[in-house]
Amino acid sequence: MAYWLFKSEPSTWSWGQQTAKGDAGEEWDGVRNYQARNFMRQMAVGDWGFFYHSQKDKSVVGIVEVCAEAHPDSTTEDERWECVDIKAVRPFAKPVTLDQIKADERLAEMVLVKNSRLSVQPVTEDEWKVICALGDTQPD
């Protein structure tokens, strides 16, 4: 299993909207960055990810699961762009803020710390466990 982080502006797509999609999940569409697209191409059904609210909230708020591998993004005719589908698994007991993440030396090498603009990014297993613990959430 691999771990990921998906960033979204809550005014565009929020944790509440993601949760409302249920087990069917939703396309993680609209990504127009080659590196983020390539990460989605590496994802497998069953991989888990953090759902991160960007902009003013700047915090990990829940866990999602990849429920469909990379496929053409339905929001464009441009064949270069692909997306995965994700479904909500559970919310964090308490959101983990970007400030908390940056303050934790165990997370100093995390992509979110080094390249905070990337909308889809990998998370190591150790980073996964640390952030789950900070959010008082079971990492499994």
Secondary structure as a PSIPRED ss2 file (coil, helix, strand):
# PSIPRED VFORMAT (PSIPRED V4.0)

   1 M C   1.000  0.000  0.000
   2 A C   1.000  0.000  0.000
   3 Y E   0.000  0.000  1.000
   4 W E   0.000  0.000  1.000
   5 L E   0.000  0.000  1.000
   6 F E   0.000  0.000  1.000
   7 K E   0.000  0.000  1.000
   8 S E   0.000  0.000  1.000
   9 E C   1.000  0.000  0.000
  10 P C   1.000  0.000  0.000
  11 S C   1.000  0.000  0.000
  12 T C   1.000  0.000  0.000
  13 W C   1.000  0.000  0.000
  14 S C   1.000  0.000  0.000
  15 W H   0.000  1.000  0.000
  16 G H   0.000  1.000  0.000
  17 Q H   0.000  1.000  0.000
  18 Q H   0.000  1.000  0.000
  19 T H   0.000  1.000  0.000
  20 A H   0.000  1.000  0.000
  21 K C   1.000  0.000  0.000
  22 G H   0.000  1.000  0.000
  23 D H   0.000  1.000  0.000
  24 A H   0.000  1.000  0.000
  25 G C   1.000  0.000  0.000
  26 E E   0.000  0.000  1.000
  27 E E   0.000  0.000  1.000
  28 W C   1.000  0.000  0.000
  29 D C   1.000  0.000  0.000
  30 G C   1.000  0.000  0.000
  31 V C   1.000  0.000  0.000
  32 R C   1.000  0.000  0.000
  33 N C   1.000  0.000  0.000
  34 Y H   0.000  1.000  0.000
  35 Q H   0.000  1.000  0.000
  36 A H   0.000  1.000  0.000
  37 R H   0.000  1.000  0.000
  38 N H   0.000  1.000  0.000
  39 F H   0.000  1.000  0.000
  40 M H   0.000  1.000  0.000
  41 R H   0.000  1.000  0.000
  42 Q H   0.000  1.000  0.000
  43 M C   1.000  0.000  0.000
  44 A C   1.000  0.000  0.000
  45 V C   1.000  0.000  0.000
  46 G C   1.000  0.000  0.000
  47 D C   1.000  0.000  0.000
  48 W E   0.000  0.000  1.000
  49 G E   0.000  0.000  1.000
  50 F E   0.000  0.000  1.000
  51 F E   0.000  0.000  1.000
  52 Y E   0.000  0.000  1.000
  53 H E   0.000  0.000  1.000
  54 S C   1.000  0.000  0.000
  55 Q C   1.000  0.000  0.000
  56 K C   1.000  0.000  0.000
  57 D C   1.000  0.000  0.000
  58 K C   1.000  0.000  0.000
  59 S E   0.000  0.000  1.000
  60 V E   0.000  0.000  1.000
  61 V E   0.000  0.000  1.000
  62 G E   0.000  0.000  1.000
  63 I E   0.000  0.000  1.000
  64 V E   0.000  0.000  1.000
  65 E E   0.000  0.000  1.000
  66 V E   0.000  0.000  1.000
  67 C E   0.000  0.000  1.000
  68 A E   0.000  0.000  1.000
  69 E E   0.000  0.000  1.000
  70 A E   0.000  0.000  1.000
  71 H E   0.000  0.000  1.000
  72 P E   0.000  0.000  1.000
  73 D C   1.000  0.000  0.000
  74 S C   1.000  0.000  0.000
  75 T C   1.000  0.000  0.000
  76 T C   1.000  0.000  0.000
  77 E C   1.000  0.000  0.000
  78 D C   1.000  0.000  0.000
  79 E C   1.000  0.000  0.000
  80 R C   1.000  0.000  0.000
  81 W C   1.000  0.000  0.000
  82 E E   0.000  0.000  1.000
  83 C E   0.000  0.000  1.000
  84 V E   0.000  0.000  1.000
  85 D E   0.000  0.000  1.000
  86 I E   0.000  0.000  1.000
  87 K E   0.000  0.000  1.000
  88 A E   0.000  0.000  1.000
  89 V E   0.000  0.000  1.000
  90 R E   0.000  0.000  1.000
  91 P E   0.000  0.000  1.000
  92 F E   0.000  0.000  1.000
  93 A E   0.000  0.000  1.000
  94 K E   0.000  0.000  1.000
  95 P E   0.000  0.000  1.000
  96 V E   0.000  0.000  1.000
  97 T E   0.000  0.000  1.000
  98 L H   0.000  1.000  0.000
  99 D H   0.000  1.000  0.000
 100 Q H   0.000  1.000  0.000
 101 I H   0.000  1.000  0.000
 102 K H   0.000  1.000  0.000
 103 A H   0.000  1.000  0.000
 104 D C   1.000  0.000  0.000
 105 E H   0.000  1.000  0.000
 106 R H   0.000  1.000  0.000
 107 L H   0.000  1.000  0.000
 108 A C   1.000  0.000  0.000
 109 E C   1.000  0.000  0.000
 110 M C   1.000  0.000  0.000
 111 V H   0.000  1.000  0.000
 112 L H   0.000  1.000  0.000
 113 V H   0.000  1.000  0.000
 114 K H   0.000  1.000  0.000
 115 N C   1.000  0.000  0.000
 116 S C   1.000  0.000  0.000
 117 R C   1.000  0.000  0.000
 118 L C   1.000  0.000  0.000
 119 S C   1.000  0.000  0.000
 120 V E   0.000  0.000  1.000
 121 Q E   0.000  0.000  1.000
 122 P E   0.000  0.000  1.000
 123 V E   0.000  0.000  1.000
 124 T C   1.000  0.000  0.000
 125 E H   0.000  1.000  0.000
 126 D H   0.000  1.000  0.000
 127 E H   0.000  1.000  0.000
 128 W H   0.000  1.000  0.000
 129 K H   0.000  1.000  0.000
 130 V H   0.000  1.000  0.000
 131 I H   0.000  1.000  0.000
 132 C H   0.000  1.000  0.000
 133 A H   0.000  1.000  0.000
 134 L H   0.000  1.000  0.000
 135 G C   1.000  0.000  0.000
 136 D C   1.000  0.000  0.000
 137 T C   1.000  0.000  0.000
 138 Q C   1.000  0.000  0.000
 139 P C   1.000  0.000  0.000
 140 D C   1.000  0.000  0.000
